[in-house]
Amino acid sequence: MYLVLVLCVWITFGLIFVKWSRWRDYYPTILFYCTINLLYDFLYYNHTLWEFRAITTDKINHTIISIAFFFIVIPVAVIIFLDKFPQKRKQQIFYILAWSLFFWFIELLFYLKGMFVYDNGWTIWHSAWFDVLMFTIFRIHFVKPILALIITTISIIVFTILFPIPFASLK
């Protein structure tokens, strides 16, 4: 039930705030996010750091919720975020922090409801810095994709050092 409510809210955001005539401009950044998120889901499949949980039914798992986010929440969020991105540096910093805080707050609400769980050393505070990094990289990818790939590669290396993948779990 909560998943349906979240998806309806984001679909409404999409109908109100998205300039669908420009969706092609943002499509590479959406695919970039999906690729990185799929990499996390694959590498940490048996050793999750965070995971979605349905609380109203056992039939909906992390994978189903993640797919719903791939196809609805993230595309709408990325398009709105990039389309409304300000020009002045101070406003850009505030804008990234505002979006990061918004996503972090939603995650906090999900966590408090039991719909988002942490494991293997990850906490809500890790999500705070991760959200800042994620939104910063969205913007960088939009304007300089190669630079975003370099920063992301370095970030993934640091991430896997801080949160090692037990390679036995990749079987």
Secondary structure, DSSP 8 states (H G I E B T S, - for coil): -HHHHHHHHHHHHHHHH--GGGHHHHHHHHHHHHHHHHHHHHHTTTS-SEEE--SS-TT--HHHHHHHIIIIIHHHHHHHHHHT--SSHHHHHHHHHHHHHHHHHHHHHHHHTTSEEE-TT--HHHHHHHHHHHHHHHHHHHH-HHHHHHHHHHHHHHHHHHS---GGGG-
